[in-house]
């Protein structure tokens, strides 16, 4: 409910209020013409006019007030309640394919690539209230973390649970893309989108990335690809400490940008490169702008007519004037 207020459906009738000063002038001139004049040297013997005589102008005043009430009623005062409802006219189904290989723990993004991605992805999900979103995680293999759903709470909860170590290590880009296509191929949405992020080179899996891209094209699924990692070397996991934790060292960042560009171009999407937290956030914001969901706002109006009280007021004033004319002021007629 946006609100309610009083407005007039036919405000042009308010011009008739200009008749009231004319009626007052006509009444004054008429009373003056009908009143007889008599010149006398003194009025002391006549006394003061009676109270009823002085109150007689109440009758025309009641008529004028009744006329004003009728004019207000003719202007049709009414209250207007406006309620709105949004309707999604172009829904988008989105699958976010997230690389969870060990290299995603590199610290060229703060605190590391995977944590930075999860934070930015959560913001992206919150900005898509009218779309269905699913999650696919992949490393040396892939699986569906969350099927496409409109329940953002489920998606955000699943996103928080994504960590390294849930899958065999490696980078199976083709597997991650193929699993995402499988989630979207039966979708009836007008627009189907995959956002695939990786920080490496395809080195695992039994489905070639080009084959997965062809599948995406066959099912009209647009794919945005993101290469994540700084230019040059990054502090990355290079082995294990005796306690099982990772040992870090500088390692060359290798991203198959040609492959990611080819996947994006084949499916009608775009390739992006993110070398720091700010660029990663800007990329997801750009994708958010590129894939706009059309939302139609429907407004419903409910009117309540308020002219009846004014008509009743006018009728009451005329009745009062008639009663007073033929009772209190009968001798003046």
C-alpha positions in Angstrom: 0.0 0.0 0.0 1.6 3.3 -1.1 -1.0 5.5 0.6 -4.4 7.1 0.4 -5.5 10.7 -0.1 -8.5 12.7 -1.0 -8.8 14.0 -4.6 -11.6 15.2 -6.8 -12.7 13.4 -10.0 -14.4 16.5 -11.5 -12.6 19.5 -10.1 -13.9 21.7 -12.9 -17.2 22.1 -11.0 -15.4 24.2 -8.4 -15.7 27.1 -10.9 -19.4 27.2 -9.9 -18.3 28.5 -6.5 -17.8 31.8 -8.3 -21.7 32.0 -8.3 -21.7 32.4 -4.6 -20.4 36.0 -4.5 -22.9 36.8 -7.4 -25.7 35.3 -5.4 -24.8 37.3 -2.3 -24.7 40.5 -4.3 -28.0 39.7 -5.9 -29.6 39.0 -2.5 -28.3 42.2 -1.1 -29.6 44.3 -4.0 -32.9 42.5 -3.9 -33.4 43.1 -0.2 -32.5 46.8 -0.6 -35.0 47.2 -3.4 -37.8 45.5 -1.6 -37.2 47.4 1.6 -39.4 50.5 1.8 -37.8 53.8 2.9 -39.4 56.4 5.1 -37.9 59.7 6.0 -38.5 60.7 9.6 -36.8 63.2 11.8 -36.2 60.7 14.6 -36.4 56.8 15.0 -36.4 56.9 18.8 -40.1 56.0 19.1 -39.6 52.8 17.0 -37.1 51.0 19.2 -34.5 48.5 18.0 -35.2 45.8 15.4 -36.2 42.5 16.9 -33.7 39.6 17.2 -35.6 37.6 14.6 -35.4 40.5 12.1 -31.7 40.7 12.6 -31.3 37.0 12.2 -33.4 36.7 9.0 -30.2 36.7 6.7 -29.5 33.2 8.2 -32.0 31.8 5.7 -30.2 32.9 2.5 -26.9 32.0 4.2 -28.2 28.4 4.7 -29.2 28.3 1.0 -25.8 29.5 -0.1 -24.1 26.9 2.1 -26.3 24.2 0.7 -25.4 25.4 -2.8 -21.7 25.2 -1.9 -22.1 21.6 -0.5 -23.9 20.6 -3.8 -21.0 22.0 -5.8 -18.5 20.0 -3.7 -20.5 16.9 -4.2 -20.6 17.5 -8.0 -16.8 17.7 -7.9 -16.9 14.1 -6.6 -14.5 13.9 -3.7 -13.0 10.4 -3.3 -10.1 8.6 -1.6 -7.7 6.7 -3.7 -5.8 3.7 -2.4 -2.9 2.5 -4.6 -1.3 -0.9 -4.1 1.5 -2.2 -6.2 2.7 -5.7 -7.1 5.8 -6.6 -9.1 5.8 -9.3 -11.7 8.9 -10.8 -13.3 8.4 -10.7 -17.0 11.8 -12.1 -18.0 13.3 -14.5 -15.6 16.9 -15.5 -15.7 18.4 -18.9 -14.4 22.0 -18.6 -13.4 24.5 -21.3 -12.4 27.8 -20.2 -10.8 30.6 -22.7 -11.5 33.3 -22.2 -8.9 36.8 -23.6 -9.1 37.8 -25.1 -5.7 41.2 -26.5 -6.5 44.1 -25.9 -4.2 45.4 -23.0 -6.2 42.3 -21.1 -5.2 43.9 -20.7 -1.8 46.6 -18.4 -3.3 46.9 -15.2 -1.5 47.2 -12.6 -4.3 43.6 -11.8 -3.4 42.8 -11.1 0.2 42.5 -13.2 2.3 42.7 -15.7 -0.6 41.1 -16.3 -4.0 38.4 -18.6 -2.8 37.3 -16.4 0.2 37.4 -13.3 -1.9 35.2 -15.0 -4.6 32.7 -16.2 -2.0 32.3 -12.7 -0.6 31.7 -11.1 -4.0 29.5 -14.0 -5.2 27.3 -13.5 -2.1 26.8 -9.8 -3.0 25.9 -10.8 -6.5 23.3 -13.3 -5.4 21.7 -10.7 -3.1 21.4 -8.3 -6.0 19.4 -10.9 -8.1 16.1 -11.2 -6.0 14.0 -12.2 -9.1 16.2 -14.9 -10.5 16.9 -18.5 -9.8 20.5 -19.4 -9.0 22.4 -22.6 -8.6 26.0 -23.5 -7.6 28.4 -26.0 -9.1 31.8 -26.7 -7.5 34.6 -28.3 -9.5 38.3 -29.2 -9.1 39.6 -32.5 -10.5 35.9 -33.5 -10.7 32.6 -31.6 -10.4 29.3 -31.8 -8.6 26.1 -29.7 -8.1 26.2 -28.0 -4.8 22.8 -26.4 -5.2 20.2 -26.9 -8.0 18.8 -23.7 -9.4 16.4 -22.2 -6.9 14.7 -18.9 -6.0 15.5 -19.4 -2.3 18.5 -17.2 -1.8 18.9 -18.3 1.7 19.7 -21.9 0.5 22.1 -20.6 -2.1 23.9 -18.3 0.3 24.2 -21.1 2.9 25.6 -23.5 0.3 28.0 -20.9 -0.9 29.4 -20.5 2.6 29.9 -24.3 2.8 32.1 -24.5 -0.3 35.7 -25.2 0.8 38.9 -26.8 -0.6 39.2 -30.5 0.0 35.7 -31.6 -0.9 36.9 -32.9 -4.3 40.0 -34.4 -5.9 42.5 -31.7 -6.6 42.9 -30.5 -10.2 41.2 -28.2 -12.6 38.5 -29.8 -14.7 37.1 -26.8 -16.6 35.2 -29.0 -19.0 33.6 -31.0 -16.2 32.6 -27.8 -14.3 31.0 -26.3 -17.5 29.3 -29.6 -18.5 27.7 -30.0 -15.0 26.5 -26.4 -15.2 24.9 -27.1 -18.6 23.2 -30.2 -17.2 21.6 -28.0 -14.5 20.2 -25.5 -17.0 19.4 -27.6 -20.1 15.8 -28.3 -19.0 15.2 -24.8 -17.7 12.2 -23.0 -19.2 13.7 -19.5 -18.3 13.8 -17.0 -21.1 17.5 -16.5 -20.4 20.0 -19.1 -19.1 23.5 -18.0 -17.9 26.6 -19.7 -16.6 29.3 -17.8 -14.7 32.4 -20.0 -14.7 35.4 -18.9 -12.7 38.9 -20.6 -12.7 42.4 -19.7 -11.8 44.2 -22.3 -13.8 44.5 -24.5 -16.9 42.3 -27.5 -17.7 44.3 -30.5 -16.5 41.7 -33.0 -15.3 38.3 -34.5 -16.1 37.0 -36.6 -19.0 35.0 -33.9 -20.8 36.9 -31.5 -23.0 36.0 -27.8 -22.4 35.2 -27.3 -26.1 32.7 -30.1 -26.0 31.1 -28.6 -22.9 31.0 -25.2 -24.7 29.2 -26.8 -27.7 26.6 -28.3 -25.3 26.1 -24.8 -23.8 25.6 -23.4 -27.3 23.2 -26.2 -28.2 21.0 -25.3 -25.2 21.3 -21.5 -25.8 23.2 -21.0 -22.5 25.3 -17.9 -22.4 28.6 -18.4 -20.5 30.6 -15.7 -18.8 34.1 -16.8 -17.9 36.4 -15.2 -15.3 40.2 -15.8 -15.0 41.2 -15.2 -11.4 44.8 -14.4 -10.4 47.4 -11.7 -10.5 49.9 -11.2 -13.4 53.2 -12.9 -12.7 53.8 -14.8 -9.5 51.5 -15.3 -6.5 52.0 -16.8 -3.0 50.4 -20.2 -3.5 50.3 -23.6 -1.9 53.3 -25.6 -3.0 53.3 -28.5 -0.5 52.3 -29.7 2.9 53.8 -29.1 6.4 54.2 -32.0 8.8 51.0 -31.0 10.6 49.0 -31.3 7.3 48.7 -27.6 6.6 49.8 -26.0 3.4 53.3 -24.7 2.8 53.2 -21.5 0.7 55.7 -20.2 -1.8 55.8 -18.0 -4.9 54.4 -19.7 -8.0 53.8 -18.6 -11.6 50.1 -17.8 -12.3 48.9 -19.8 -15.3 45.5 -19.1 -16.7 44.3 -20.5 -20.1 42.9 -17.2 -21.2 42.6 -18.3 -24.8 40.3 -21.2 -23.7 38.2 -19.0 -21.5 37.8 -16.5 -24.3 36.8 -19.2 -26.8 34.1 -20.6 -24.4 32.7 -17.1 -23.8 32.7 -16.1 -27.5 31.2 -19.4 -28.6 28.2 -19.0 -26.3 27.6 -15.3 -26.6 29.1 -14.4 -23.3 32.3 -12.4 -22.3 35.6 -13.2 -20.8 36.9 -11.2 -17.8 40.2 -11.1 -16.0 40.4 -10.3 -12.2 43.8 -9.6 -10.7 42.6 -8.3 -7.3 39.6 -8.0 -5.1 38.4 -4.7 -6.6 38.5 -6.1 -10.2 36.7 -9.2 -9.2 33.9 -7.1 -7.6 33.7 -4.9 -10.6 33.4 -7.9 -12.9 30.4 -9.4 -11.0 28.8 -5.9 -11.0 29.3 -5.7 -14.8 27.7 -9.1 -15.3 24.8 -8.0 -13.0 24.3 -5.0 -15.3 24.5 -7.1 -18.5 22.0 -9.6 -17.4 19.0 -7.5 -16.4 15.8 -9.1 -15.3 12.7 -7.3 -16.6 10.3 -6.6 -13.7 6.9 -5.1 -14.4 5.2 -3.1 -11.7 1.4 -3.4 -11.6 -0.6 -0.8 -9.8 -4.1 -1.3 -8.5 -6.4 1.6 -7.7 -9.4 1.5 -5.4 -11.7 4.5 -5.1 -14.2 5.3 -2.4 -16.7 8.0 -3.3 -17.3 10.7 -0.6 -19.9 12.9 -2.4 -22.8 11.4 -0.4 -22.1 13.2 2.9 -22.0 16.5 1.0 -25.4 15.8 -0.6 -26.8 14.9 2.7 -25.3 18.1 4.2 -26.9 20.2 1.4 -30.3 18.5 2.0 -30.0 19.1 5.7 -29.3 22.7 5.3 -32.2 23.2 2.9 -34.5 21.3 5.2 -33.4 23.5 8.1 -33.9 26.6 6.0 -37.4 25.5 5.0 -38.4 24.7 8.7 -37.1 28.1 9.9 -38.8 29.9 7.1 -42.2 28.5 7.9 -41.9 28.6 11.6 -39.6 31.2 13.2 -39.6 33.6 10.2 -43.1 32.9 9.0 -44.2 36.5 9.8 -41.4 37.9 7.6 -42.5 36.1 4.4 
